[in-house]
Amino acid sequence: MSQFSYIDIFAGCGGLSLGLHNAGWKGLFAIEKSKDAFETLKYNLIDTTQHFGWNEWLPQTEHDINEVISKYRSELEKLAGTVTLVVGGPPCQGFSMAGQRKKNDIRNTLSDSYIEFISIVKPKFLVFENVQGFTIGFKDENEKKGVPYSVILKEKLEKLGYSVEGKMIDISEFGVPQTRKRYIMVGVLQGKTEMFFDILYKRKKDFLKKKGLNEKVSVGEAIGDLLKENGTLPTPDFKNYVSGVYGEIQSNYQKLMRKGLDNMEGCVADSHRFAKHSEETKRMNEEMLQKCPKLKRVTPKDNLIKNLRKRGVTVLDESKAAPTVTAHPDDFVHYCEPRILTVRESARIQSFPDSFQFKGKYTTGGQLRKIEVPRCTQVGNAVPPLFAEQIGNALMEMMKNGITESEKSTI
């Protein structure tokens, strides 16, 4: 088994796995419940790159984490002590400050499934990712805050023998063009984790320099070559829609995202299908571009836009990073065109390369949101691959330098 082997649980469409792949890690298998998200992961990281070796006892399809633990426990037990790393971030909707934040959301209990999986497989390293709300306790009926899930998780992992460190990170500091704040927890079995975040921060400048990137990337630098004004062609995988075509590369970030796709100007970009806006929606988007301050979340209470019914909409700023990309494409209006973002534009802001193709529906709505994971949701739920690659690099450096076993106080 590879020295740098790992398992991805709650894998989504594969953002974290793609970053680890680029850092030189080798996937054993991935666990993801959604059929659509797994289809995207399978196409890109199994069928195309053969990144996951895949254990033969586990069918190569979507799986619920609890069913895997129940049905394949004996096979998982045989892996104990042989896997270098387990990564994953359980669904965050119940914790998210941007959502309804429900204490009793059944998905909140999936952190217990994460603990159980770790207790069986006993990897040398673990990485856990979640939203900022994971670090904030829920209030009881007396408005008193309880213990944050992050503290509970840390205590449980320490009982399993792990040294654990967690930190809130603004991912825009790592070359990703959005102010996405996430809680990252790293654990080492019978070792030291103190140096992980020092390595992560100290190495980012050189890492980004090698990629040709600055530490801060703007939305314009990310998606400026994907304007609708470049022209449109029929969407290849959906009838009666049009998609945008590539314009000239205008930044090193765009060059990196289009790596391996040569002579694409005038060709359709994957998942760059434009929404069919009603005349009323077009009017509101035009009005927002004219009236609303950039990066201000406009709500119906602001009385700036007539007939605005969404909880909040933000006009992007070409010269700055975007707010956190979500599962809802109509949370943003493009910085210079009266429309919402395409899946490909959101993926760019999440640092997915254009060669990474998304599968399934483009979007969904109503009650189907509870059961479907379309492309826009896959993108919004993902860990940005460019940041995940830096996590993978930092873990490798810890291992190669033996820092996890030492008492060193400096790198």
C-alpha positions as CSV (number, residue, x, y, z in Angstrom):
1,M,0.0,0.0,0.0
2,S,1.3,3.5,-0.9
3,Q,3.0,5.5,1.9
4,F,0.5,8.3,0.9
5,S,-2.7,6.3,0.8
6,Y,-6.0,7.8,1.9
7,I,-9.8,7.3,2.0
8,D,-12.3,10.1,1.3
9,I,-15.6,9.9,3.2
10,F,-18.4,12.3,2.5
11,A,-16.5,12.8,-0.7
12,G,-19.0,14.9,-2.7
13,C,-18.0,15.4,-6.3
14,G,-14.3,15.0,-5.4
15,G,-12.9,18.5,-4.7
16,L,-10.8,17.3,-1.8
17,S,-9.7,14.2,-3.6
18,L,-8.7,16.2,-6.7
19,G,-6.4,18.4,-4.5
20,L,-4.8,15.3,-2.9
21,H,-4.4,13.7,-6.3
22,N,-2.5,16.8,-7.5
23,A,-0.3,16.7,-4.3
24,G,0.7,13.1,-5.0
25,W,-1.6,11.1,-2.7
26,K,-3.2,7.9,-3.9
27,G,-6.9,7.2,-3.2
28,L,-8.0,3.8,-2.0
29,F,-11.8,4.5,-2.3
30,A,-14.3,7.2,-1.7
31,I,-17.7,7.1,0.1
32,E,-20.4,9.4,-1.2
33,K,-24.2,9.0,-0.8
34,S,-25.4,11.1,-3.8
35,K,-25.7,9.3,-7.1
36,D,-25.0,12.5,-9.1
37,A,-22.0,13.6,-7.0
38,F,-20.5,10.1,-7.2
39,E,-21.0,10.1,-11.0
40,T,-18.9,13.2,-11.2
41,L,-16.2,11.8,-8.9
42,K,-16.2,8.5,-10.8
43,Y,-15.8,10.1,-14.2
44,N,-13.0,12.4,-13.2
45,L,-11.1,10.5,-10.5
46,I,-11.7,6.8,-11.4
47,D,-12.5,6.5,-15.1
48,T,-10.3,9.3,-16.4
49,T,-7.3,9.5,-14.0
50,Q,-7.5,6.1,-12.2
51,H,-6.7,8.0,-9.1
52,F,-8.6,5.6,-6.8
53,G,-7.3,2.1,-6.8
54,W,-10.6,0.9,-5.2
55,N,-10.8,-2.1,-2.9
56,E,-12.6,-4.9,-4.7
57,W,-14.9,-5.7,-1.8
58,L,-16.7,-2.3,-2.1
59,P,-19.0,-1.9,-5.2
60,Q,-17.9,1.1,-7.3
61,T,-21.0,3.1,-6.8
62,E,-22.6,5.6,-4.3
63,H,-22.8,4.5,-0.7
64,D,-24.2,5.8,2.6
65,I,-21.4,5.9,5.3
66,N,-23.5,4.1,7.9
67,E,-24.3,1.3,5.5
68,V,-20.7,0.9,4.6
69,I,-19.7,0.7,8.3
70,S,-22.5,-1.8,9.0
71,K,-22.2,-4.0,5.9
72,Y,-18.4,-4.0,5.4
73,R,-17.1,-3.7,9.0
74,S,-14.9,-6.8,8.8
75,E,-13.2,-5.5,5.6
76,L,-12.7,-2.1,7.2
77,E,-11.2,-3.7,10.3
78,K,-8.6,-5.4,8.1
79,L,-7.4,-2.0,6.9
80,A,-6.7,-0.9,10.5
81,G,-3.3,0.7,10.8
82,T,-2.5,0.4,7.1
83,V,-4.1,3.6,5.8
84,T,-2.1,6.8,6.0
85,L,-5.0,9.3,5.9
86,V,-8.8,9.6,6.2
87,V,-10.3,12.9,5.0
88,G,-13.9,14.1,5.0
89,G,-16.4,16.8,5.9
90,P,-19.9,15.6,6.9
91,P,-22.8,17.7,5.4
92,C,-22.8,21.2,6.9
93,Q,-26.3,22.4,6.3
94,G,-27.4,22.0,9.9
95,F,-24.4,24.0,11.2
96,S,-24.2,26.7,8.5
97,M,-24.7,30.3,9.6
98,A,-25.9,31.1,6.1
99,G,-28.7,28.5,6.3
100,Q,-31.4,27.8,8.8
101,R,-28.9,26.3,11.3
102,K,-31.0,23.5,12.9
103,K,-29.8,21.8,16.1
104,N,-31.8,18.7,15.3
105,D,-30.9,18.3,11.7
106,I,-30.3,14.6,11.3
107,R,-27.2,15.3,9.2
108,N,-25.5,16.8,12.3
109,T,-25.1,13.3,13.7
110,L,-22.9,12.3,10.7
111,S,-19.9,13.6,12.7
112,D,-20.5,10.5,14.9
113,S,-20.2,8.3,11.8
114,Y,-16.9,10.0,11.0
115,I,-15.7,9.2,14.5
116,E,-16.8,5.5,14.2
117,F,-15.1,5.2,10.8
118,I,-11.8,6.6,12.3
119,S,-12.1,4.2,15.3
120,I,-12.3,1.2,12.9
121,V,-9.7,2.1,10.3
122,K,-7.3,3.9,12.6
123,P,-5.4,6.0,10.0
124,K,-2.1,7.7,10.9
125,F,-3.6,11.1,9.9
126,L,-7.0,12.6,9.6
127,V,-8.4,15.8,8.1
128,F,-11.9,17.1,8.9
129,E,-13.5,20.1,7.2
130,N,-16.7,22.0,8.0
131,V,-18.3,25.4,8.2
132,Q,-17.7,28.1,10.8
133,G,-21.0,27.2,12.5
134,F,-19.4,23.8,13.5
135,T,-17.4,25.8,16.1
136,I,-20.4,27.6,17.6
137,G,-22.6,25.8,20.1
138,F,-26.4,25.7,19.6
139,K,-28.5,27.6,22.0
140,D,-31.0,25.8,24.3
141,E,-34.5,26.9,25.2
142,N,-32.9,29.5,27.7
143,E,-30.7,31.0,24.9
144,K,-27.7,29.5,26.6
145,K,-25.0,28.2,24.2
146,G,-24.1,24.6,24.4
147,V,-20.8,22.9,23.7
148,P,-19.7,23.4,20.0
149,Y,-19.5,20.2,17.9
150,S,-15.9,21.0,17.2
151,V,-15.0,20.6,20.9
152,I,-17.0,17.4,21.2
153,L,-15.3,16.0,18.1
154,K,-11.8,16.9,19.3
155,E,-12.4,15.2,22.7
156,K,-13.7,12.0,21.0
157,L,-10.7,11.9,18.7
158,E,-8.3,12.5,21.6
159,K,-9.8,9.5,23.4
160,L,-8.9,7.4,20.3
161,G,-5.3,8.5,20.7
162,Y,-5.1,11.3,18.3
163,S,-3.3,14.6,18.8
164,V,-5.7,17.2,17.3
165,E,-5.5,20.8,16.2
166,G,-8.3,22.9,14.6
167,K,-8.3,26.3,13.0
168,M,-10.7,28.6,11.1
169,I,-9.2,29.4,7.7
170,D,-10.1,32.0,5.1
171,I,-9.4,30.1,1.9
172,S,-9.0,33.4,-0.1
173,E,-5.6,33.6,1.5
174,F,-4.5,30.5,-0.5
175,G,-5.1,31.6,-4.0
176,V,-8.8,30.7,-4.2
177,P,-11.0,33.7,-5.4
178,Q,-13.6,33.6,-2.6
179,T,-13.7,34.6,1.0
180,R,-14.7,31.0,2.1
181,K,-14.1,30.5,5.8
182,R,-13.9,26.9,6.9
183,Y,-12.9,25.0,10.0
184,I,-10.1,22.6,9.3
185,M,-9.2,20.0,11.9
186,V,-6.1,17.8,11.6
187,G,-5.2,14.8,13.7
188,V,-2.2,12.5,14.1
189,L,-2.2,9.1,15.8
190,Q,0.4,9.1,18.6
191,G,2.2,12.1,17.1
192,K,2.3,15.9,17.0
193,T,0.0,18.2,14.9
194,E,1.2,21.6,16.1
195,M,3.3,22.2,13.0
196,F,0.7,21.5,10.4
197,F,-0.8,25.0,10.2
198,D,2.6,26.6,10.4
199,I,3.7,24.6,7.4
200,L,0.5,25.3,5.6
201,Y,0.8,29.1,5.9
202,K,4.6,29.2,5.4
203,R,4.6,27.2,2.2
204,K,1.6,28.9,0.5
205,K,3.6,31.8,-1.1
206,D,6.1,29.4,-2.8
207,F,3.3,27.0,-3.8
208,L,1.3,29.8,-5.5
209,K,4.4,31.3,-7.1
210,K,5.1,28.0,-8.7
211,K,1.5,28.0,-10.0
212,G,2.0,31.6,-11.3
213,L,-0.6,32.9,-8.9
214,N,-0.8,35.7,-6.3
215,E,-2.0,34.9,-2.8
216,K,-5.2,37.0,-3.6
217,V,-7.1,36.3,-6.8
218,S,-10.1,38.4,-8.0
219,V,-13.3,37.3,-9.6
220,G,-12.4,39.0,-12.8
221,E,-9.1,37.1,-12.9
222,A,-11.1,33.9,-12.3
223,I,-13.9,34.2,-14.8
224,G,-13.2,37.1,-17.1
225,D,-12.7,34.8,-20.1
226,L,-16.2,33.3,-19.8
227,L,-18.4,36.3,-20.6
228,K,-21.6,35.7,-22.4
229,E,-20.6,38.5,-24.8
230,N,-17.9,36.1,-26.2
231,G,-20.7,34.3,-28.0
232,T,-22.9,31.2,-27.4
233,L,-23.5,27.8,-29.0
234,P,-26.1,25.1,-28.3
235,T,-25.4,23.3,-25.0
236,P,-23.9,19.9,-25.9
237,D,-25.6,17.9,-23.1
238,F,-28.9,19.7,-22.7
239,K,-31.4,20.6,-25.4
240,N,-32.9,24.1,-25.9
241,Y,-30.1,25.9,-23.9
242,V,-27.1,27.8,-25.0
243,S,-23.6,27.8,-23.4
244,G,-20.8,30.3,-23.4
245,V,-17.6,29.9,-25.4
246,Y,-14.1,30.7,-24.3
247,G,-12.6,34.1,-24.8
248,E,-8.9,35.0,-24.7
249,I,-6.9,34.1,-21.5
250,Q,-6.5,37.3,-19.4
251,S,-4.8,36.1,-16.3
252,N,-2.5,33.4,-14.9
253,Y,-5.4,32.0,-12.9
254,Q,-7.4,31.4,-16.1
255,K,-4.3,29.9,-17.7
256,L,-4.0,27.5,-14.8
257,M,-7.7,26.6,-14.9
258,R,-7.5,25.9,-18.7
259,K,-4.3,23.9,-18.5
260,G,-4.4,20.9,-20.9
261,L,-7.2,22.5,-23.0
262,D,-5.4,24.0,-25.9
263,N,-6.9,26.2,-28.7
264,M,-10.2,26.4,-27.0
265,E,-11.1,30.0,-28.0
266,G,-14.6,30.0,-29.5
267,C,-15.3,26.5,-28.1
268,V,-17.9,25.6,-25.5
269,A,-16.7,25.3,-21.9
270,D,-18.0,22.3,-19.9
271,S,-21.1,23.2,-17.7
272,H,-21.1,26.8,-18.9
273,R,-24.8,26.7,-19.7
274,F,-26.6,30.0,-19.2
275,A,-29.9,30.2,-17.3
276,K,-33.1,31.1,-19.0
277,H,-34.1,34.3,-17.2
278,S,-37.6,35.7,-17.4
279,E,-37.9,39.3,-18.5
280,E,-38.7,40.3,-14.9
281,T,-35.5,38.6,-13.7
282,K,-33.5,40.3,-16.4
283,R,-34.9,43.6,-15.3
284,M,-34.0,43.0,-11.6
285,N,-30.5,41.9,-12.5
286,E,-30.0,45.0,-14.7
287,E,-31.3,47.1,-11.8
288,M,-29.0,45.5,-9.3
289,L,-26.0,46.1,-11.5
290,Q,-27.0,49.8,-11.7
291,K,-28.2,50.5,-8.1
292,C,-26.6,48.0,-5.7
293,P,-23.1,48.4,-4.2
294,K,-20.8,45.6,-5.2
295,L,-20.5,42.8,-2.6
296,K,-23.4,44.1,-0.6
297,R,-26.0,41.4,0.2
298,V,-29.3,43.0,-0.9
299,T,-32.5,41.7,0.8
300,P,-36.1,42.6,0.3
301,K,-36.0,44.7,3.4
302,D,-33.5,47.1,1.8
303,N,-36.2,48.2,-0.7
304,L,-33.6,48.7,-3.4
305,I,-35.0,46.3,-6.0
306,K,-38.7,45.9,-6.8
307,N,-40.2,42.4,-6.4
308,L,-37.1,40.9,-5.0
309,R,-38.2,37.7,-3.2
310,K,-34.9,36.0,-2.4
311,R,-33.5,36.2,1.1
312,G,-30.5,37.9,-0.3
313,V,-28.6,38.5,-3.6
314,T,-25.1,39.9,-4.0
315,V,-23.6,41.6,-7.1
316,L,-20.0,40.5,-7.5
317,D,-17.0,42.8,-7.7
318,E,-14.6,42.2,-10.6
319,S,-11.6,43.4,-8.6
320,K,-12.2,41.4,-5.4
321,A,-12.8,37.9,-4.3
322,A,-16.3,36.5,-4.3
323,P,-18.3,35.6,-1.1
324,T,-18.6,31.9,-0.4
325,V,-19.9,30.0,-3.3
326,T,-23.1,28.2,-2.3
327,A,-25.4,25.5,-3.7
328,H,-27.8,28.2,-5.0
329,P,-26.6,29.8,-8.3
330,D,-29.0,32.8,-8.0
331,D,-27.3,34.0,-4.8
332,F,-25.0,36.1,-7.0
333,V,-25.4,38.4,-10.0
334,H,-22.4,38.6,-12.4
335,Y,-20.2,41.7,-12.0
336,C,-20.9,43.1,-15.5
337,E,-23.7,41.0,-17.1
338,P,-27.3,40.9,-15.9
339,R,-27.4,37.2,-15.1
340,I,-26.5,34.6,-12.5
341,L,-23.3,32.6,-12.7
342,T,-23.0,29.4,-14.6
343,V,-21.9,26.1,-13.0
344,R,-18.5,26.5,-14.7
345,E,-18.0,30.0,-13.4
346,S,-18.8,28.9,-9.9
347,A,-16.4,26.0,-10.4
348,R,-13.7,28.4,-11.4
349,I,-14.3,30.4,-8.2
350,Q,-13.9,27.1,-6.4
351,S,-10.7,26.4,-8.3
352,F,-11.9,23.4,-10.2
353,P,-9.9,23.2,-13.5
354,D,-11.9,23.3,-16.7
355,S,-10.9,19.7,-17.5
356,F,-12.9,18.5,-14.5
357,Q,-16.4,17.7,-15.9
358,F,-19.6,17.8,-13.9
359,K,-22.4,15.3,-14.3
360,G,-26.1,15.2,-13.6
361,K,-28.7,18.0,-13.7
362,Y,-27.5,21.5,-13.7
363,T,-29.8,22.7,-11.0
364,T,-33.0,21.8,-9.1
365,G,-35.7,23.3,-6.9
366,G,-38.5,22.9,-4.5
367,Q,-38.8,19.6,-2.6
368,L,-36.3,18.0,-5.0
369,R,-33.5,20.0,-3.2
370,K,-33.8,17.5,-0.4
371,I,-32.9,14.5,-2.5
372,E,-31.1,15.7,-5.6
373,V,-27.5,17.0,-5.8
374,P,-27.2,18.8,-9.2
375,R,-24.1,20.3,-10.6
376,C,-24.5,23.7,-8.9
377,T,-24.8,21.9,-5.5
378,Q,-21.9,19.7,-6.1
379,V,-19.7,22.7,-6.8
380,G,-21.0,24.7,-3.8
381,N,-20.5,21.8,-1.3
382,A,-16.9,21.0,-2.5
383,V,-13.6,21.7,-0.9
384,P,-11.6,24.0,-3.3
385,P,-9.0,21.7,-5.0
386,L,-6.3,24.3,-5.0
387,F,-6.6,24.6,-1.2
388,A,-6.9,20.8,-0.8
389,E,-3.6,20.4,-2.7
390,Q,-1.9,22.6,-0.2
391,I,-3.3,20.5,2.7
392,G,-1.9,17.4,1.0
393,N,1.5,19.0,0.5
394,A,1.7,20.1,4.2
395,L,0.8,16.6,5.4
396,M,3.5,15.1,3.1
397,E,6.1,17.5,4.5
398,M,5.2,16.6,8.0
399,M,5.7,12.9,7.2
400,K,8.9,13.3,5.2
401,N,10.5,15.5,7.8
402,G,9.4,13.3,10.7
403,I,7.9,16.3,12.4
404,T,4.9,14.3,13.7
405,E,7.3,12.2,15.9
406,S,9.5,15.0,17.1
407,E,9.5,17.7,19.7
408,K,10.6,20.4,17.3
409,S,9.2,23.9,17.9
410,T,10.2,25.3,14.5
411,I,10.2,24.2,11.0
